[in-house]
């Protein structure tokens, strides 16, 4: 297989959500696995709704996920290519003007449905004479431009769905150019795929019907069928089965990042959900790329479960080594001799990385101890071993303590946890005690803030 060229083509009219990230990651991982190129293409031909702020936000979201494009292009800077393609289609007799308003088209669709006919465009515009077109334009009508589809069955071997076909006789001739001269998605997409030499188009299954139209455009513009292979993956849906959209603010990548969800968890969840592979933590995108296989994607809908993503994020943290997080810890002010042992002690209890600051405060800061059993704490202070301490110290100390007080299990350990950490639950005290140190431990067991 030649080195693949793939693309992710968001419209910068909002921030991307986890469903968009699914498509971006599948393309990126496919390129990584086969040493190809990943192109970020902004579909910003809708100049009224596209903004630089959204484009920058999408780039930031992708970078946070670890998705770095090999090239980035903007359709708003490529109109000359689309104009030339449209002129070629007109010269071939494949692009024709139509003058119906949306209201007129809707009335026709309703009449066709009432008669039991498929609501496809009847090509009435092709029957207009030159005089009739002139009269409509004199009335102020401006045409939109439709692609004249060949009434053939278009077939392709889908990388996900297998042998696929669309009978183009069942489709309306699609509008490629609006009344104001701006382009809809279809034409610029094909022109860019030809120009950028895209080899694989990996996208959501909502684009399946578009594929037949685009293959016909490839044939008209490039003189052959599509040079690209197509793969249509299942879509992520909400727990209620509804599709995700840019209006799903809580599911945006920016919102997940703000919540403290790990980017590797988002990547693993977005790619593995709805496949035959288990949804599991990964250590790096390279690991995910090595195992990524389009043929593992299910044909059934994939459901997004926020609770499952949060659980995966926590499990992702729990397996991270100190080297994985060294720079993040340093950025949070956690460095020095205690940093590595601290991470190993607390990582298994973290729901989000941001919680490390709370546990670092327990270690190096001042907390107000909670006194639950004064007798246990007095005996604990009296039996506190001399330093140096290690993780075996806690077991030796509590063995001595059990001999002094009639306590065991939770009755013994819970008062110690409340005094030493101020928390009901947390990492193993055996790992925390050497980090807290004797001076702080003695003060906290005495009920003093330390």
Secondary structure, 3 states (H helix, E strand, C coil): CCCCEEEECCCCCCCCEHHHHHHHHHHHHHHHHCCCEEEEEECCCCCCCCCHHHHHHHHHHHHHHCCCCCEEEEHHHCHHHHHHHHHHHHHCCCEEEECCCHHHHHHHHHHHHHCCCCCCCCCHHHHCCHHHHHHHHHCCCCCEEEECCCCCEEEEEECCCEEEEEEHHHCCCCEEECCCCCECHHHHHHHHHHHCCCCEEEEEHHHHHHHHHHHHHHHHHHCCCCCCEEEEECCEECCCCCECCCCCHHHEHHHHHHHCCCHHHHHHHHHHCCECCCCCCCCCHHHHHHHCCHHHECCCCEECCHHHHHHHHHHHHHCCCHHHHHHHHHHCCCCCCCHHHHHHHHHHHCCCHHHHHHHHHHHHCCCCCCCCCHHHHHHHHHCCCCCCCCCCHHHHHHHHHHHHCCCCCHHHHHHHHHHHHCCCCCCCHHHHHHHHCHHHHHHHHCCCCC
